[in-house]
Amino acid sequence: KGKRKKVVYFARATNLNLPKGEVLDLYNKVRGPIETSYRNIKAFLPFTSSTKFVFRTLIFVLAIVLYSLYTVFKGE
C-alpha cells in the first residue's frame, strides 16, 4: 500500500575541512583498496582449526608480514 522511504545515515568523522560530499567521495575512493588488501591477506593465511587466540593472532600477523613483503617485491 503505502511505501515508506528508508532513510540511511552514514557517520564519518574527519579533521578535514571539506564538504560532506567530498568526504564521502574520498572515503569511497580509499575504502576499496583497503578491503582488497584484507581479502588478499587471506590468501597468505594457512588453514587452522585452532581456537587459541594467541596462535591465531600470530598466524594473522605473519600473514600480514608476508603480504607486505609480497607487495614490496612485486613492484620491483
Secondary structure, 3 states (H helix, E strand, C coil): CCCCCCCCCCCCCCCCCCCHHHHHHHHHHHHHHHHHHHHHHHHHCCCCCCCCHHHHHHHHHHHHHHHHHHHHHHCC
